[in-house]
Amino acid sequence: MFKGHEREPSFVMLTDPETKLLAALDHAEDYRGLAIRSRDRGEREVYERIVELYVEIAEQIERLLDK
């Protein structure tokens, strides 16, 4: 990045896993919609894989919340 424009670490990102859980699920839903509307098989498969990854992230966050 440009000097003087470094991003400060966001402690909200680290301290609010419930918000991150909802965000991951929202992203999964967005990509699921793209997969459904996609007519190209390859594109649809990519979107479906992204959905799977976001769901895995959400599951990991849930495990952290359960501890």
PDB file with SEQRES, HELIX, SHEET and CRYST1 records, atoms N, CA, C and O in Angstrom:
SEQRES   1 A   67  MET PHE LYS GLY HIS GLU ARG GLU PRO SER PHE VAL MET          
SEQRES   2 A   67  LEU THR ASP PRO GLU THR LYS LEU LEU ALA ALA LEU ASP          
SEQRES   3 A   67  HIS ALA GLU ASP TYR ARG GLY LEU ALA ILE ARG SER ARG          
SEQRES   4 A   67  ASP ARG GLY GLU ARG GLU VAL TYR GLU ARG ILE VAL GLU          
SEQRES   5 A   67  LEU TYR VAL GLU ILE ALA GLU GLN ILE GLU ARG LEU LEU          
SEQRES   6 A   67  ASP LYS                                                      
HELIX    1 AA1 PHE A   11  THR A   15  1                                   5    
HELIX    2 AA2 PRO A   17  ARG A   37  1                                  21    
HELIX    3 AA3 ARG A   41  ASP A   66  1                                  26    
CRYST1    1.000    1.000    1.000  90.00  90.00  90.00 P 1           1          
ATOM      1  N   MET A   1       0.826  -1.176   0.000  1.00  0.00           N  
ATOM      2  CA  MET A   1       0.000   0.000   0.000  1.00  0.00           C  
ATOM      3  C   MET A   1       0.871   1.241   0.000  1.00  0.00           C  
ATOM      4  O   MET A   1       2.085   1.171   0.194  1.00  0.00           O  
ATOM      5  N   PHE A   2       0.234   2.365  -0.219  1.00  0.00           N  
ATOM      6  CA  PHE A   2       0.958   3.619  -0.234  1.00  0.00           C  
ATOM      7  C   PHE A   2       1.342   4.014   1.176  1.00  0.00           C  
ATOM      8  O   PHE A   2       0.604   3.769   2.130  1.00  0.00           O  
ATOM      9  N   LYS A   3       2.524   4.639   1.295  1.00  0.00           N  
ATOM     10  CA  LYS A   3       3.003   5.082   2.593  1.00  0.00           C  
ATOM     11  C   LYS A   3       1.983   6.047   3.202  1.00  0.00           C  
ATOM     12  O   LYS A   3       1.493   6.957   2.533  1.00  0.00           O  
ATOM     13  N   GLY A   4       1.681   5.836   4.455  1.00  0.00           N  
ATOM     14  CA  GLY A   4       0.719   6.689   5.135  1.00  0.00           C  
ATOM     15  C   GLY A   4      -0.716   6.247   4.974  1.00  0.00           C  
ATOM     16  O   GLY A   4      -1.616   6.840   5.569  1.00  0.00           O  
ATOM     17  N   HIS A   5      -0.950   5.207   4.173  1.00  0.00           N  
ATOM     18  CA  HIS A   5      -2.319   4.732   3.964  1.00  0.00           C  
ATOM     19  C   HIS A   5      -2.494   3.288   4.427  1.00  0.00           C  
ATOM     20  O   HIS A   5      -3.390   2.582   3.965  1.00  0.00           O  
ATOM     21  N   GLU A   6      -1.635   2.862   5.340  1.00  0.00           N  
ATOM     22  CA  GLU A   6      -1.765   1.499   5.837  1.00  0.00           C  
ATOM     23  C   GLU A   6      -3.053   1.384   6.627  1.00  0.00           C  
ATOM     24  O   GLU A   6      -3.463   2.311   7.326  1.00  0.00           O  
ATOM     25  N   ARG A   7      -3.666   0.250   6.503  1.00  0.00           N  
ATOM     26  CA  ARG A   7      -4.913  -0.003   7.230  1.00  0.00           C  
ATOM     27  C   ARG A   7      -4.603  -0.341   8.671  1.00  0.00           C  
ATOM     28  O   ARG A   7      -3.716  -1.146   8.956  1.00  0.00           O  
ATOM     29  N   GLU A   8      -5.327   0.270   9.563  1.00  0.00           N  
ATOM     30  CA  GLU A   8      -5.198  -0.059  10.976  1.00  0.00           C  
ATOM     31  C   GLU A   8      -5.916  -1.383  11.217  1.00  0.00           C  
ATOM     32  O   GLU A   8      -6.950  -1.638  10.599  1.00  0.00           O  
ATOM     33  N   PRO A   9      -5.392  -2.229  12.100  1.00  0.00           N  
ATOM     34  CA  PRO A   9      -6.089  -3.480  12.386  1.00  0.00           C  
ATOM     35  C   PRO A   9      -7.441  -3.192  13.021  1.00  0.00           C  
ATOM     36  O   PRO A   9      -7.571  -2.315  13.875  1.00  0.00           O  
ATOM     37  N   SER A  10      -8.416  -3.927  12.598  1.00  0.00           N  
ATOM     38  CA  SER A  10      -9.767  -3.742  13.130  1.00  0.00           C  
ATOM     39  C   SER A  10     -10.007  -4.777  14.219  1.00  0.00           C  
ATOM     40  O   SER A  10     -10.144  -5.969  13.943  1.00  0.00           O  
ATOM     41  N   PHE A  11     -10.056  -4.307  15.451  1.00  0.00           N  
ATOM     42  CA  PHE A  11     -10.279  -5.223  16.558  1.00  0.00           C  
ATOM     43  C   PHE A  11     -11.726  -5.672  16.613  1.00  0.00           C  
ATOM     44  O   PHE A  11     -12.036  -6.691  17.231  1.00  0.00           O  
ATOM     45  N   VAL A  12     -12.624  -4.919  15.968  1.00  0.00           N  
ATOM     46  CA  VAL A  12     -14.015  -5.357  15.880  1.00  0.00           C  
ATOM     47  C   VAL A  12     -14.077  -6.669  15.116  1.00  0.00           C  
ATOM     48  O   VAL A  12     -14.876  -7.549  15.438  1.00  0.00           O  
ATOM     49  N   MET A  13     -13.221  -6.796  14.092  1.00  0.00           N  
ATOM     50  CA  MET A  13     -13.198  -8.024  13.301  1.00  0.00           C  
ATOM     51  C   MET A  13     -12.854  -9.212  14.188  1.00  0.00           C  
ATOM     52  O   MET A  13     -13.376 -10.309  13.989  1.00  0.00           O  
ATOM     53  N   LEU A  14     -11.986  -9.002  15.158  1.00  0.00           N  
ATOM     54  CA  LEU A  14     -11.540 -10.096  15.999  1.00  0.00           C  
ATOM     55  C   LEU A  14     -12.469 -10.333  17.187  1.00  0.00           C  
ATOM     56  O   LEU A  14     -12.540 -11.446  17.709  1.00  0.00           O  
ATOM     57  N   THR A  15     -13.178  -9.297  17.612  1.00  0.00           N  
ATOM     58  CA  THR A  15     -13.943  -9.429  18.841  1.00  0.00           C  
ATOM     59  C   THR A  15     -15.432  -9.644  18.621  1.00  0.00           C  
ATOM     60  O   THR A  15     -16.168  -9.823  19.592  1.00  0.00           O  
ATOM     61  N   ASP A  16     -15.898  -9.633  17.385  1.00  0.00           N  
ATOM     62  CA  ASP A  16     -17.328  -9.799  17.151  1.00  0.00           C  
ATOM     63  C   ASP A  16     -17.592 -10.949  16.178  1.00  0.00           C  
ATOM     64  O   ASP A  16     -17.980 -10.725  15.032  1.00  0.00           O  
ATOM     65  N   PRO A  17     -17.378 -12.174  16.642  1.00  0.00           N  
ATOM     66  CA  PRO A  17     -17.559 -13.316  15.745  1.00  0.00           C  
ATOM     67  C   PRO A  17     -19.005 -13.507  15.286  1.00  0.00           C  
ATOM     68  O   PRO A  17     -19.235 -14.066  14.213  1.00  0.00           O  
ATOM     69  N   GLU A  18     -19.975 -13.060  16.069  1.00  0.00           N  
ATOM     70  CA  GLU A  18     -21.367 -13.208  15.643  1.00  0.00           C  
ATOM     71  C   GLU A  18     -21.632 -12.400  14.371  1.00  0.00           C  
ATOM     72  O   GLU A  18     -22.341 -12.856  13.475  1.00  0.00           O  
ATOM     73  N   THR A  19     -21.060 -11.202  14.302  1.00  0.00           N  
ATOM     74  CA  THR A  19     -21.199 -10.379  13.104  1.00  0.00           C  
ATOM     75  C   THR A  19     -20.509 -11.049  11.929  1.00  0.00           C  
ATOM     76  O   THR A  19     -21.023 -11.029  10.810  1.00  0.00           O  
ATOM     77  N   LYS A  20     -19.350 -11.640  12.173  1.00  0.00           N  
ATOM     78  CA  LYS A  20     -18.619 -12.327  11.109  1.00  0.00           C  
ATOM     79  C   LYS A  20     -19.384 -13.563  10.645  1.00  0.00           C  
ATOM     80  O   LYS A  20     -19.368 -13.892   9.459  1.00  0.00           O  
ATOM     81  N   LEU A  21     -20.045 -14.242  11.558  1.00  0.00           N  
ATOM     82  CA  LEU A  21     -20.858 -15.401  11.205  1.00  0.00           C  
ATOM     83  C   LEU A  21     -21.983 -14.980  10.263  1.00  0.00           C  
ATOM     84  O   LEU A  21     -22.202 -15.605   9.226  1.00  0.00           O  
ATOM     85  N   LEU A  22     -22.679 -13.933  10.629  1.00  0.00           N  
ATOM     86  CA  LEU A  22     -23.774 -13.449   9.778  1.00  0.00           C  
ATOM     87  C   LEU A  22     -23.262 -12.987   8.424  1.00  0.00           C  
ATOM     88  O   LEU A  22     -23.911 -13.212   7.403  1.00  0.00           O  
ATOM     89  N   ALA A  23     -22.102 -12.343   8.411  1.00  0.00           N  
ATOM     90  CA  ALA A  23     -21.524 -11.877   7.150  1.00  0.00           C  
ATOM     91  C   ALA A  23     -21.166 -13.057   6.258  1.00  0.00           C  
ATOM     92  O   ALA A  23     -21.427 -13.026   5.055  1.00  0.00           O  
ATOM     93  N   ALA A  24     -20.570 -14.099   6.835  1.00  0.00           N  
ATOM     94  CA  ALA A  24     -20.203 -15.282   6.050  1.00  0.00           C  
ATOM     95  C   ALA A  24     -21.447 -15.939   5.455  1.00  0.00           C  
ATOM     96  O   ALA A  24     -21.439 -16.361   4.299  1.00  0.00           O  
ATOM     97  N   LEU A  25     -22.505 -16.022   6.242  1.00  0.00           N  
ATOM     98  CA  LEU A  25     -23.742 -16.618   5.741  1.00  0.00           C  
ATOM     99  C   LEU A  25     -24.382 -15.740   4.668  1.00  0.00           C  
ATOM    100  O   LEU A  25     -24.940 -16.254   3.698  1.00  0.00           O  
ATOM    101  N   ASP A  26     -24.307 -14.430   4.833  1.00  0.00           N  
ATOM    102  CA  ASP A  26     -24.823 -13.514   3.803  1.00  0.00           C  
ATOM    103  C   ASP A  26     -24.060 -13.682   2.497  1.00  0.00           C  
ATOM    104  O   ASP A  26     -24.655 -13.727   1.420  1.00  0.00           O  
ATOM    105  N   HIS A  27     -22.734 -13.775   2.600  1.00  0.00           N  
ATOM    106  CA  HIS A  27     -21.921 -13.967   1.392  1.00  0.00           C  
ATOM    107  C   HIS A  27     -22.259 -15.297   0.720  1.00  0.00           C  
ATOM    108  O   HIS A  27     -22.357 -15.375  -0.505  1.00  0.00           O  
ATOM    109  N   ALA A  28     -22.434 -16.337   1.526  1.00  0.00           N  
ATOM    110  CA  ALA A  28     -22.790 -17.644   0.967  1.00  0.00           C  
ATOM    111  C   ALA A  28     -24.107 -17.551   0.206  1.00  0.00           C  
ATOM    112  O   ALA A  28     -24.244 -18.108  -0.883  1.00  0.00           O  
ATOM    113  N   GLU A  29     -25.067 -16.850   0.782  1.00  0.00           N  
ATOM    114  CA  GLU A  29     -26.369 -16.698   0.137  1.00  0.00           C  
ATOM    115  C   GLU A  29     -26.246 -15.909  -1.165  1.00  0.00           C  
ATOM    116  O   GLU A  29     -26.891 -16.242  -2.159  1.00  0.00           O  
ATOM    117  N   ASP A  30     -25.418 -14.862  -1.158  1.00  0.00           N  
ATOM    118  CA  ASP A  30     -25.204 -14.070  -2.382  1.00  0.00           C  
ATOM    119  C   ASP A  30     -24.652 -14.947  -3.502  1.00  0.00           C  
ATOM    120  O   ASP A  30     -25.139 -14.904  -4.632  1.00  0.00           O  
ATOM    121  N   TYR A  31     -23.634 -15.740  -3.181  1.00  0.00           N  
ATOM    122  CA  TYR A  31     -23.020 -16.586  -4.205  1.00  0.00           C  
ATOM    123  C   TYR A  31     -23.942 -17.728  -4.617  1.00  0.00           C  
ATOM    124  O   TYR A  31     -23.898 -18.179  -5.762  1.00  0.00           O  
ATOM    125  N   ARG A  32     -24.775 -18.198  -3.693  1.00  0.00           N  
ATOM    126  CA  ARG A  32     -25.754 -19.233  -4.044  1.00  0.00           C  
ATOM    127  C   ARG A  32     -26.720 -18.685  -5.094  1.00  0.00           C  
ATOM    128  O   ARG A  32     -27.076 -19.379  -6.047  1.00  0.00           O  
ATOM    129  N   GLY A  33     -27.136 -17.442  -4.911  1.00  0.00           N  
ATOM    130  CA  GLY A  33     -28.009 -16.805  -5.891  1.00  0.00           C  
ATOM    131  C   GLY A  33     -27.335 -16.676  -7.246  1.00  0.00           C  
ATOM    132  O   GLY A  33     -27.963 -16.895  -8.283  1.00  0.00           O  
ATOM    133  N   LEU A  34     -26.052 -16.320  -7.237  1.00  0.00           N  
ATOM    134  CA  LEU A  34     -25.309 -16.231  -8.495  1.00  0.00           C  
ATOM    135  C   LEU A  34     -25.215 -17.599  -9.169  1.00  0.00           C  
ATOM    136  O   LEU A  34     -25.342 -17.707 -10.389  1.00  0.00           O  
ATOM    137  N   ALA A  35     -24.993 -18.630  -8.375  1.00  0.00           N  
ATOM    138  CA  ALA A  35     -24.893 -19.986  -8.933  1.00  0.00           C  
ATOM    139  C   ALA A  35     -26.210 -20.407  -9.564  1.00  0.00           C  
ATOM    140  O   ALA A  35     -26.228 -21.018 -10.632  1.00  0.00           O  
ATOM    141  N   ILE A  36     -27.293 -20.084  -8.911  1.00  0.00           N  
ATOM    142  CA  ILE A  36     -28.612 -20.455  -9.428  1.00  0.00           C  
ATOM    143  C   ILE A  36     -28.886 -19.757 -10.756  1.00  0.00           C  
ATOM    144  O   ILE A  36     -29.429 -20.360 -11.681  1.00  0.00           O  
ATOM    145  N   ARG A  37     -28.507 -18.489 -10.842  1.00  0.00           N  
ATOM    146  CA  ARG A  37     -28.788 -17.713 -12.060  1.00  0.00           C  
ATOM    147  C   ARG A  37     -27.787 -17.954 -13.188  1.00  0.00           C  
ATOM    148  O   ARG A  37     -28.052 -17.608 -14.339  1.00  0.00           O  
ATOM    149  N   SER A  38     -26.644 -18.544 -12.862  1.00  0.00           N  
ATOM    150  CA  SER A  38     -25.603 -18.734 -13.864  1.00  0.00           C  
ATOM    151  C   SER A  38     -26.009 -19.786 -14.895  1.00  0.00           C  
ATOM    152  O   SER A  38     -26.494 -20.864 -14.551  1.00  0.00           O  
ATOM    153  N   ARG A  39     -25.801 -19.452 -16.144  1.00  0.00           N  
ATOM    154  CA  ARG A  39     -26.098 -20.407 -17.217  1.00  0.00           C  
ATOM    155  C   ARG A  39     -24.858 -21.184 -17.647  1.00  0.00           C  
ATOM    156  O   ARG A  39     -24.952 -22.230 -18.289  1.00  0.00           O  
ATOM    157  N   ASP A  40     -23.706 -20.656 -17.282  1.00  0.00           N  
ATOM    158  CA  ASP A  40     -22.448 -21.307 -17.632  1.00  0.00           C  
ATOM    159  C   ASP A  40     -22.081 -22.310 -16.532  1.00  0.00           C  
ATOM    160  O   ASP A  40     -21.980 -21.952 -15.359  1.00  0.00           O  
ATOM    161  N   ARG A  41     -21.885 -23.562 -16.929  1.00  0.00           N  
ATOM    162  CA  ARG A  41     -21.622 -24.620 -15.951  1.00  0.00           C  
ATOM    163  C   ARG A  41     -20.359 -24.358 -15.146  1.00  0.00           C  
ATOM    164  O   ARG A  41     -20.349 -24.525 -13.926  1.00  0.00           O  
ATOM    165  N   GLY A  42     -19.288 -23.945 -15.828  1.00  0.00           N  
ATOM    166  CA  GLY A  42     -18.032 -23.687 -15.133  1.00  0.00           C  
ATOM    167  C   GLY A  42     -18.165 -22.563 -14.125  1.00  0.00           C  
ATOM    168  O   GLY A  42     -17.657 -22.662 -13.008  1.00  0.00           O  
ATOM    169  N   GLU A  43     -18.837 -21.507 -14.509  1.00  0.00           N  
ATOM    170  CA  GLU A  43     -19.069 -20.377 -13.612  1.00  0.00           C  
ATOM    171  C   GLU A  43     -19.917 -20.815 -12.424  1.00  0.00           C  
ATOM    172  O   GLU A  43     -19.628 -20.455 -11.283  1.00  0.00           O  
ATOM    173  N   ARG A  44     -20.955 -21.585 -12.689  1.00  0.00           N  
ATOM    174  CA  ARG A  44     -21.827 -22.080 -11.628  1.00  0.00           C  
ATOM    175  C   ARG A  44     -21.044 -22.931 -10.633  1.00  0.00           C  
ATOM    176  O   ARG A  44     -21.261 -22.819  -9.426  1.00  0.00           O  
ATOM    177  N   GLU A  45     -20.146 -23.772 -11.113  1.00  0.00           N  
ATOM    178  CA  GLU A  45     -19.342 -24.617 -10.230  1.00  0.00           C  
ATOM    179  C   GLU A  45     -18.418 -23.780  -9.356  1.00  0.00           C  
ATOM    180  O   GLU A  45     -18.197 -24.107  -8.190  1.00  0.00           O  
ATOM    181  N   VAL A  46     -17.881 -22.707  -9.914  1.00  0.00           N  
ATOM    182  CA  VAL A  46     -17.030 -21.818  -9.127  1.00  0.00           C  
ATOM    183  C   VAL A  46     -17.852 -21.173  -8.014  1.00  0.00           C  
ATOM    184  O   VAL A  46     -17.415 -21.137  -6.864  1.00  0.00           O  
ATOM    185  N   TYR A  47     -19.027 -20.668  -8.344  1.00  0.00           N  
ATOM    186  CA  TYR A  47     -19.888 -20.056  -7.342  1.00  0.00           C  
ATOM    187  C   TYR A  47     -20.287 -21.067  -6.273  1.00  0.00           C  
ATOM    188  O   TYR A  47     -20.325 -20.737  -5.088  1.00  0.00           O  
ATOM    189  N   GLU A  48     -20.581 -22.286  -6.683  1.00  0.00           N  
ATOM    190  CA  GLU A  48     -20.957 -23.318  -5.712  1.00  0.00           C  
ATOM    191  C   GLU A  48     -19.804 -23.622  -4.762  1.00  0.00           C  
ATOM    192  O   GLU A  48     -20.019 -23.854  -3.572  1.00  0.00           O  
ATOM    193  N   ARG A  49     -18.593 -23.622  -5.283  1.00  0.00           N  
ATOM    194  CA  ARG A  49     -17.414 -23.866  -4.431  1.00  0.00           C  
ATOM    195  C   ARG A  49     -17.221 -22.719  -3.440  1.00  0.00           C  
ATOM    196  O   ARG A  49     -16.864 -22.945  -2.284  1.00  0.00           O  
ATOM    197  N   ILE A  50     -17.456 -21.494  -3.895  1.00  0.00           N  
ATOM    198  CA  ILE A  50     -17.347 -20.346  -3.005  1.00  0.00           C  
ATOM    199  C   ILE A  50     -18.389 -20.446  -1.897  1.00  0.00           C  
ATOM    200  O   ILE A  50     -18.098 -20.132  -0.743  1.00  0.00           O  
ATOM    201  N   VAL A  51     -19.599 -20.882  -2.240  1.00  0.00           N  
ATOM    202  CA  VAL A  51     -20.638 -21.088  -1.226  1.00  0.00           C  
ATOM    203  C   VAL A  51     -20.144 -22.091  -0.195  1.00  0.00           C  
ATOM    204  O   VAL A  51     -20.272 -21.859   1.007  1.00  0.00           O  
ATOM    205  N   GLU A  52     -19.585 -23.193  -0.650  1.00  0.00           N  
ATOM    206  CA  GLU A  52     -19.072 -24.215   0.268  1.00  0.00           C  
ATOM    207  C   GLU A  52     -18.025 -23.635   1.209  1.00  0.00           C  
ATOM    208  O   GLU A  52     -18.023 -23.933   2.403  1.00  0.00           O  
ATOM    209  N   LEU A  53     -17.141 -22.811   0.672  1.00  0.00           N  
ATOM    210  CA  LEU A  53     -16.091 -22.215   1.509  1.00  0.00           C  
ATOM    211  C   LEU A  53     -16.672 -21.269   2.557  1.00  0.00           C  
ATOM    212  O   LEU A  53     -16.249 -21.285   3.713  1.00  0.00           O  
ATOM    213  N   TYR A  54     -17.636 -20.450   2.158  1.00  0.00           N  
ATOM    214  CA  TYR A  54     -18.260 -19.554   3.134  1.00  0.00           C  
ATOM    215  C   TYR A  54     -19.011 -20.337   4.204  1.00  0.00           C  
ATOM    216  O   TYR A  54     -19.012 -19.940   5.369  1.00  0.00           O  
ATOM    217  N   VAL A  55     -19.645 -21.433   3.830  1.00  0.00           N  
ATOM    218  CA  VAL A  55     -20.339 -22.260   4.817  1.00  0.00           C  
ATOM    219  C   VAL A  55     -19.324 -22.883   5.781  1.00  0.00           C  
ATOM    220  O   VAL A  55     -19.578 -22.967   6.983  1.00  0.00           O  
ATOM    221  N   GLU A  56     -18.183 -23.317   5.259  1.00  0.00           N  
ATOM    222  CA  GLU A  56     -17.130 -23.856   6.126  1.00  0.00           C  
ATOM    223  C   GLU A  56     -16.636 -22.795   7.098  1.00  0.00           C  
ATOM    224  O   GLU A  56     -16.409 -23.085   8.272  1.00  0.00           O  
ATOM    225  N   ILE A  57     -16.469 -21.576   6.618  1.00  0.00           N  
ATOM    226  CA  ILE A  57     -16.050 -20.478   7.492  1.00  0.00           C  
ATOM    227  C   ILE A  57     -17.095 -20.261   8.584  1.00  0.00           C  
ATOM    228  O   ILE A  57     -16.753 -20.126   9.758  1.00  0.00           O  
ATOM    229  N   ALA A  58     -18.358 -20.230   8.198  1.00  0.00           N  
ATOM    230  CA  ALA A  58     -19.441 -20.044   9.172  1.00  0.00           C  
ATOM    231  C   ALA A  58     -19.433 -21.163  10.215  1.00  0.00           C  
ATOM    232  O   ALA A  58     -19.636 -20.907  11.402  1.00  0.00           O  
ATOM    233  N   GLU A  59     -19.202 -22.385   9.781  1.00  0.00           N  
ATOM    234  CA  GLU A  59     -19.156 -23.506  10.724  1.00  0.00           C  
ATOM    235  C   GLU A  59     -18.004 -23.350  11.703  1.00  0.00           C  
ATOM    236  O   GLU A  59     -18.155 -23.649  12.887  1.00  0.00           O  
ATOM    237  N   GLN A  60     -16.854 -22.886  11.225  1.00  0.00           N  
ATOM    238  CA  GLN A  60     -15.704 -22.667  12.107  1.00  0.00           C  
ATOM    239  C   GLN A  60     -16.012 -21.569  13.121  1.00  0.00           C  
ATOM    240  O   GLN A  60     -15.669 -21.692  14.297  1.00  0.00           O  
ATOM    241  N   ILE A  61     -16.648 -20.511  12.673  1.00  0.00           N  
ATOM    242  CA  ILE A  61     -17.010 -19.425  13.584  1.00  0.00           C  
ATOM    243  C   ILE A  61     -17.993 -19.929  14.625  1.00  0.00           C  
ATOM    244  O   ILE A  61     -17.868 -19.583  15.800  1.00  0.00           O  
ATOM    245  N   GLU A  62     -18.972 -20.741  14.226  1.00  0.00           N  
ATOM    246  CA  GLU A  62     -19.919 -21.311  15.179  1.00  0.00           C  
ATOM    247  C   GLU A  62     -19.205 -22.136  16.234  1.00  0.00           C  
ATOM    248  O   GLU A  62     -19.554 -22.078  17.413  1.00  0.00           O  
ATOM    249  N   ARG A  63     -18.206 -22.904  15.817  1.00  0.00           N  
ATOM    250  CA  ARG A  63     -17.442 -23.707  16.785  1.00  0.00           C  
ATOM    251  C   ARG A  63     -16.747 -22.797  17.790  1.00  0.00           C  
ATOM    252  O   ARG A  63     -16.698 -23.105  18.981  1.00  0.00           O  
ATOM    253  N   LEU A  64     -16.210 -21.673  17.312  1.00  0.00           N  
ATOM    254  CA  LEU A  64     -15.560 -20.727  18.223  1.00  0.00           C  
ATOM    255  C   LEU A  64     -16.567 -20.128  19.203  1.00  0.00           C  
ATOM    256  O   LEU A  64     -16.248 -19.915  20.372  1.00  0.00           O  
ATOM    257  N   LEU A  65     -17.769 -19.861  18.729  1.00  0.00           N  
ATOM    258  CA  LEU A  65     -18.798 -19.301  19.602  1.00  0.00           C  
ATOM    259  C   LEU A  65     -19.261 -20.307  20.642  1.00  0.00           C  
ATOM    260  O   LEU A  65     -19.654 -19.920  21.743  1.00  0.00           O  
ATOM    261  N   ASP A  66     -19.223 -21.587  20.312  1.00  0.00           N  
ATOM    262  CA  ASP A  66     -19.681 -22.631  21.243  1.00  0.00           C  
ATOM    263  C   ASP A  66     -18.681 -22.924  22.353  1.00  0.00           C  
ATOM    264  O   ASP A  66     -19.021 -23.578  23.338  1.00  0.00           O  
ATOM    265  N   LYS A  67     -17.458 -22.446  22.201  1.00  0.00           N  
ATOM    266  CA  LYS A  67     -16.425 -22.724  23.224  1.00  0.00           C  
ATOM    267  C   LYS A  67     -16.602 -21.872  24.437  1.00  0.00           C  
ATOM    268  O   LYS A  67     -15.825 -21.978  25.385  1.00  0.00           O  
TER     269      LYS A  67                                                      
END                                                                             
